[in-house]
Amino acid sequence: MSVAQRVAVVTGGAGGIGRAIAARLQRDGLRAALWDLDARAAREAADALSNGRNDVVIGVHADVTDEASVAAALNTTLDRFGALHVLINSAGTTGPIATGADSALGAWQRCIDVNLRSVFLCSRAAVKPMLDAGFGRIVNLASIAGKEGNPSMSAYSAAKAGVIAFTKSMGKELALTPVRVNCIAPAVIETPLLQQMTDDALAASLAKIPMQRAGTADEVANLAAWLASDTCSFSTGATFDLSGGRATY
Ligand SMILES: NC(=O)c1ccc[n+]([C@@H]2O[C@H](COP(=O)([O-])OP(=O)(O)OC[C@H]3O[C@@H](n4cnc5c(N)ncnc54)[C@H](O)[C@@H]3O)[C@@H](O)[C@H]2O)c1
């Protein structure tokens, strides 16, 4: 199968990292559906990426925490493009910036849902079309917070640790199929998500990066594009670092 026949879903596709990954996959020849809670932003991003060609990139409303919404978005995508080969789980939110002791249950749970439940729902929905297509790549956006546990970000850290473990389980479960499942654990990347952090939390995160800078969405996209490709053939269930030297494991 040529790459031009491949179809990618990018959740959070209107956001900084999702949009950069979609742009890169499109340059690589894939068609893409940008699933986002912000339907208008998803459509605008799709139009901008494809010059309005909705046979190349489409924006789709999806609440990736909601089973029915994920099913509807998948139907829309399959109706338009006929198949699904690549899933990038990029929808996310930082959640409450508060200590675990001070976090409200609702905000804590919402953060778990947007970052972790979403990965389960979208990955579960994607496996059958990928097996039908005979090729599948799932790429999950975790975070270094999931390895280290960031103070005052317990929900986010717990959710991202869950994404890392979920990736390991699914990678093993699907190892004998043509589907590979991997995740990326970035440190600070320059995107609108950073506006959800306090100045102090952001400065503390930046100070831990030996390269003394934030990463860029394009740097994430380069790694994601490789993980979405045929050349990622002997890696599954793995967590790939993107932290400017911060991660030590
Ligand atoms: N930016 C960073 O520093 C950084 C670092 C590590 C990991 N990450 C992870 O990378 C991913 C992308 O982050 P980003 O920086 O692009 O964030 P962003 O805020 O720019 O984009 C997130 C997107 O997710 C969408 N979204 C939120 N809730 C949703 C829902 N319920 N259903 C569908 N879409 C929803 C938002 O509308 C937005 O377009 C996230 O999972 C984030 O946790 C980011």
The ligand as a MOL file (V3000), in Angstrom:
LIG
                    3D

  0  0  0     0  0            999 V3000
M  V30 BEGIN CTAB
M  V30 COUNTS 44 48 0 0 0
M  V30 BEGIN ATOM
M  V30 1 N 2.7510 21.2830 25.2150 0
M  V30 2 C 3.4950 20.6000 26.0760 0
M  V30 3 O 4.4150 21.1210 26.7210 0
M  V30 4 C 3.2490 19.1210 26.2630 0
M  V30 5 C 4.1940 18.3850 26.9760 0
M  V30 6 C 3.9880 17.0230 27.1810 0
M  V30 7 C 2.8560 16.4160 26.6760 0
M  V30 8 N 1.9410 17.1540 25.9800 0 CHG=1
M  V30 9 C 0.7340 16.4730 25.5060 0
M  V30 10 O 0.6340 16.6230 24.1040 0
M  V30 11 C -0.7520 16.6380 23.7400 0
M  V30 12 C -1.0490 17.8550 22.8770 0
M  V30 13 O -0.7790 19.0200 23.6420 0
M  V30 14 P -0.7750 20.4770 23.0000 0
M  V30 15 O 0.3680 21.1880 23.5870 0
M  V30 16 O -0.9490 20.3900 21.5400 0 CHG=-1
M  V30 17 O -2.1140 21.0580 23.6760 0
M  V30 18 P -3.1590 22.1210 23.0870 0
M  V30 19 O -3.8690 22.6680 24.2750 0
M  V30 20 O -2.5100 23.0490 22.1230 0
M  V30 21 O -4.1490 21.1760 22.2520 0
M  V30 22 C -4.9840 20.2490 22.8850 0
M  V30 23 C -6.1900 20.0410 21.9750 0
M  V30 24 O -7.0140 19.0260 22.5700 0
M  V30 25 C -8.3650 19.4160 22.3650 0
M  V30 26 N -9.2310 18.7600 23.3420 0
M  V30 27 C -9.2900 18.9850 24.6800 0
M  V30 28 N -10.2410 18.2210 25.2230 0
M  V30 29 C -10.7880 17.4850 24.2220 0
M  V30 30 C -11.8270 16.5170 24.1530 0
M  V30 31 N -12.5020 16.1510 25.2430 0
M  V30 32 N -12.1250 15.9750 22.9550 0
M  V30 33 C -11.4410 16.3590 21.8330 0
M  V30 34 N -10.4610 17.2760 21.8360 0
M  V30 35 C -10.1430 17.8340 23.0170 0
M  V30 36 C -8.3560 20.9300 22.5460 0
M  V30 37 O -9.5040 21.5440 21.9750 0
M  V30 38 C -7.0500 21.3060 21.8230 0
M  V30 39 O -7.2670 21.5890 20.4380 0
M  V30 40 C -1.5450 16.5890 25.0360 0
M  V30 41 O -1.9580 15.2680 25.3070 0
M  V30 42 C -0.5290 17.0580 26.0640 0
M  V30 43 O -0.8230 16.5740 27.3550 0
M  V30 44 C 2.1160 18.4840 25.7600 0
M  V30 END ATOM
M  V30 BEGIN BOND
M  V30 1 1 1 2
M  V30 2 2 2 3
M  V30 3 1 2 4
M  V30 4 1 4 5
M  V30 5 2 4 44
M  V30 6 2 5 6
M  V30 7 1 6 7
M  V30 8 2 7 8
M  V30 9 1 8 9
M  V30 10 1 8 44
M  V30 11 1 9 10
M  V30 12 1 9 42
M  V30 13 1 10 11
M  V30 14 1 11 12
M  V30 15 1 11 40
M  V30 16 1 12 13
M  V30 17 1 13 14
M  V30 18 2 14 15
M  V30 19 1 14 16
M  V30 20 1 14 17
M  V30 21 1 17 18
M  V30 22 2 18 19
M  V30 23 1 18 20
M  V30 24 1 18 21
M  V30 25 1 21 22
M  V30 26 1 22 23
M  V30 27 1 23 24
M  V30 28 1 23 38
M  V30 29 1 24 25
M  V30 30 1 25 26
M  V30 31 1 25 36
M  V30 32 1 26 27
M  V30 33 1 26 35
M  V30 34 2 27 28
M  V30 35 1 28 29
M  V30 36 1 29 30
M  V30 37 2 29 35
M  V30 38 1 30 31
M  V30 39 2 30 32
M  V30 40 1 32 33
M  V30 41 2 33 34
M  V30 42 1 34 35
M  V30 43 1 36 37
M  V30 44 1 36 38
M  V30 45 1 38 39
M  V30 46 1 40 41
M  V30 47 1 40 42
M  V30 48 1 42 43
M  V30 END BOND
M  V30 END CTAB
M  END
